[in-house]
Amino acid sequence: MILLLSTSDTDLITASASGAEYRVANPARILVDDLAGLADGADLVVIRILGGVRAWGTVWPRPSRSTSRWWCCRGSSSPTLI
């Protein structure tokens, strides 16, 4: 299962409608405490924050107990592994 965290509602709608195994959430609309539960069981966590890693900031730390691989993508074509 892929957890998609994106500030783009279009990304979330498209992933949900794809038929693939996605769990989706907009990080601007969830609590930090919800992150570990959302990531639980995910094989991959994809984060697309318009504004990039700097927009993610220190407000959204990577959950230390997560065993998932995390990938952060800016709103451009250059992905950044975090």
C-alpha positions in Angstrom: 0.0 0.0 0.0 1.2 3.5 -0.8 0.4 6.4 1.5 0.2 9.6 -0.6 0.4 12.9 1.4 -0.1 15.8 -0.9 -1.2 19.4 -0.7 -2.6 19.0 -4.1 -6.2 17.7 -3.9 -6.0 16.7 -7.6 -3.2 14.3 -6.7 -5.4 12.8 -3.9 -8.5 12.4 -6.1 -6.5 10.9 -8.9 -4.8 8.3 -6.6 -8.1 7.4 -5.0 -9.7 6.9 -8.4 -6.8 4.9 -9.8 -7.9 1.5 -8.4 -4.4 1.0 -6.9 -3.9 0.5 -3.2 -3.5 4.0 -2.0 -4.2 5.7 1.3 -4.4 9.5 0.8 -4.4 12.6 3.0 -3.7 16.3 2.7 -1.0 17.1 5.4 -2.5 20.6 5.7 -5.7 18.9 7.0 -4.3 16.3 9.5 -2.7 16.4 12.8 1.0 15.4 13.3 -0.2 12.7 15.7 -2.1 11.1 12.9 1.0 10.5 10.7 2.2 7.3 12.4 -1.2 5.7 12.1 -1.5 6.7 8.4 1.9 5.4 7.6 1.3 2.1 9.5 1.4 -0.7 6.9 2.5 1.5 4.1 5.2 0.1 1.8 6.0 3.5 0.5 5.1 7.0 1.8 5.1 9.6 -1.0 4.9 13.2 0.1 4.2 16.0 -2.4 4.2 19.3 -0.8 3.9 22.3 -3.1 6.8 24.5 -1.9 9.1 21.5 -1.4 11.0 20.2 1.6 11.2 23.7 3.1 7.5 23.9 3.2 7.4 20.6 5.1 9.6 22.1 7.7 10.1 21.0 11.2 6.3 20.8 11.8 6.0 17.4 10.1 8.8 15.1 11.4 9.3 11.7 9.9 7.9 9.2 12.5 10.9 7.4 13.9 9.1 4.1 14.4 7.9 4.0 10.7 9.6 1.3 8.7 8.2 2.7 5.4 10.4 4.3 2.8 9.6 8.0 2.5 9.9 10.0 -0.7 9.3 13.8 -0.9 8.5 15.5 -4.2 8.5 19.2 -4.8 6.0 20.8 -7.0 8.6 20.4 -9.8 10.1 17.4 -11.6 13.0 17.0 -9.2 12.2 14.5 -6.4 14.1 14.6 -3.1 14.6 11.6 -0.8 14.1 12.4 2.9 
